[in-house]
Amino acid sequence: MNIKEKPPQIIEKQLETIEQEVGQNVAPNHSRSRESILNMPEQELKEKFPKRYEIYVDLLRKSRQGELETHDLLEVNKWLGILNSLDEYIDQYEKEISEDPRHPIQQEVFRALRDFLEEGNMDGYVKLPTGSGKTVLFRRFLEAIKQRSLIVVPNNILVDQTVKHLSGSSVGEDVGVLNQHEKDYDAGSLVTTYASLIRNVNNGSLKPEDFSCLVLDEAHKALGKESTEVINKFKHAIRVGFTATPEYSETKTLKHLLDNEIYRMEVAEAIRAGMLSHARTWTVPTHVDLSSVGIRQGEYIEKDLAKKINDQGRNQLAVKYYKENFTGHQSVVYCAGVDHADTMAKLFQESGIPAEVISGKTNKKDKEAILERFRSGDTKILCNADILIEGFDDKNVSVCLNLRPTMSAVVAEQRGGRVLRLKEEDPNKIGYIVDFLDDDQLASDLSRPYPILYREVLGAVAVPRAIAYDSDPEAKGATGGIKKTDEVIPGLEVIGTEEQFVEILQKKAEYQAKQDERQKRIETRKRMRVWMNELSRRYTELKSDLKEINQNLIDFKETVKDKLTTIPNVLFSSSEFKGIEKILKEADWLIKESKELSSSINSTYDDDTYEFKKGWMRENVLSSPPFGNNMRRIEELKERFTEAQNRWANIFKSITDRKESPEMPQNVDEWKSANSIRKYLQKRGMSVSKAQIESAAEELKKNTQLKSMFMADENGFLHEHYQPELRDEIIWHLEKDFRSKK
């Protein structure tokens, strides 16, 4: 169907008919006039509204042909309902006057979500920094699309927070919880954890087909094998992930689960856009050496790390550093395990700073009480073992002390993001992220990486918000400076210049270059292993083929010999006899050749292996000259063998046909006299007399084994009439004598 060839009036009429049938607007509910949309060229309609265009064409065709089914209408109504609701929500949202600096960006994300769905996509993700309002976004998204949805979050803290956020919206009017304690299966929308999702889908309590939309919060948590398998069961639901860190590792990214990146914003962009607070990062080297701490799966081994950094001097210096720079600031301290967190909290308390510990061992009631005291300001320091990475959103927090180094960009970004949330009462809030950088001789020697610093997350600069420099446009994006302490704390030195930080980055770059080179070598070795495995497989196939050929040749030779013993020579012409002799000689030669070739294959395999060990390899195994030569020899062997088999088959068929020919008397009585034998031999081109036949018979009578073949009379006397079996012997004897004389 070509829309642009139809006048708008016809299209309008068709649309009205379809829209009455489905009860939804097929044309977009944009602020622009419906007439202007219908006047668009076909190509523009397809590009701007691909899903609506597809629905329009499909409904028009099915309606005309009477093929419109109830399930078609249900699916169409779902899509049109989502698209129309999003359009209305966006138009209404754009008219709102908001002082929230996140408002324009959230509008961008909404439009990106609308375009993503307008293209007919079913799965994608939004990458926004921690603290930029992801929860608000997906709440508004769910509010807009008005579909039964399942929201999945990493832990129960986030379950409670999400329900709380949703409670102020239309979604919150009928939202339930699914976890170990609550099972609101019949709620309009459900909030659950990834662990509960896996358990309830696998046991059949939760049906994927019951939901039109699946929202994955902190979606990088869904990249495990079990999570992925369960999420892929939601085939008919729109699946949207929200995360600050879609690239969990080189091998684990959200693109493996959710194909489309809907929208992306980095931390530095969000700061400049005013969605996050000002940020300042400090790097504090210590003299603790981490060279002995192992690394497993790209991260420090927790137990080894905890023993090393839970050092009294290091811990005390960290407390002193906080007191001299951040006294009074709400702070989170990331520690290496619960014991380290307990130690740090005690040290802060002994210094007169209210501090508490929160961990996975803390029960729910105590956890809520601790967080409440922290939010109220009664507690200034919250020491934890990464439990606050996800699910902690206190806007009063302004200092992050990373006492636990990490090699994970995901962990680094999540931790720092906790102190960058906007605070309405303090528009000039600064979030301080302090990374404690320990010595590591192995890293210095470029044998392994340094930990990830938050400055790298920001692009290796201290990023100021652009709005803070309105009076000085030249300063936008420039370094905000690093605060120095007046007193140098022994053993705890603050990096005070960009040059010092650049030196660290240079070492990181050198390490990365070394790692890249190492990776190249690893890849080369992988390719060589693949090549060697292929070489071995190919040579094994050659040997197997050759062994089979050799056995077939031996069997063939024996078969020919066996057949020759059952067929009288009289049935062979002289040329056939010579042909058979030639075939047997060919078989002997081929058997000998196959044995020599087997030795050659072993030798050339050793040659190719030697080349492999030298690090040399061709583009593929088949391009190896020794291998290729062996391949050709085997093919030649097969061809000659096949030719020999065909020649033998032709000779054998000719003999068999001759034996069954009418020229060969089948009646025993016809062979009782020498005369009948003489006549047959004449047809075979042999001129023999009756006397010669009788002479041959007399000669054969001397063989007692053949004596029974002669006919006997009633008195037992032998005479010249012959048994049928004897005729073959006489003919063979005469033919042999005839050939020798000839």
Buried (B, 14 or more C-beta within 10 A) or exposed (E): EEBEEBEBEEBBEBBEEBBEBBEBBBBBBBEEEBEEBBBBEBEEBBEBBBBBBBBBEBBBEBBEEEEBEEEBBEEBEBBBBBBBBBBBBBEEBEEEEEEBBBBBBBBEBBBBBBBBBBBEBBBBBBBBBBBBBBBBBBBBBBBBBBBBBBBBBBBBBBBBBBBEBBEEBBBBEEBBBBBEEBBBEEBBBBBBBBBBBBBBBEEEEBEBEEBBBBBBBBBBBBBEEBBEEBBEBBEEBBBBBBBBBBBBBEEBBBEEBBEBBBBEBBBBBBBBBBBBBBBBBBBBBBBBBBBEBEBEEEBBEBEBBBBBBBBEEBBBBBBBBBEEBBEEBBBBBBBBBBBBBBBBBBBBBEBEBBBBBBBEEBEEEEBEEBBEBBBEEEBBBBBBBBBBBBBBBBBBBBBBBBBBBBBBBBBBBBBBBBBBBBBEEEBEBBBBBBBBBBEBEBBBEBBBBBBBBBBBBBEBBBBBBBBBBEEEEEBBBEBBEBEEBEEEBEBBBBBBEBEBBEEBBEBBEEBEEBBEEEEEEEEEEEEBEEBBEEBBEBBEEBBEBBEEBBEBBBEBBEBBEEBBEEBBBBBBBEEBBEBBEEBBEBBEEBBEBBEEBBEBBEEBBEEBBEBBEEEEBBEEBEEBEBBEEBBEBBEEBBEBBEEBBEBBEEBBEBBEEBEEEEEEBEEEEBBBBBEBBBEBBEEBEBEBEEEBBBBBBEEBBEEEEBEEBBEEEEEEEEEBBBBBEBBBBBBBBBBEBBEEEE
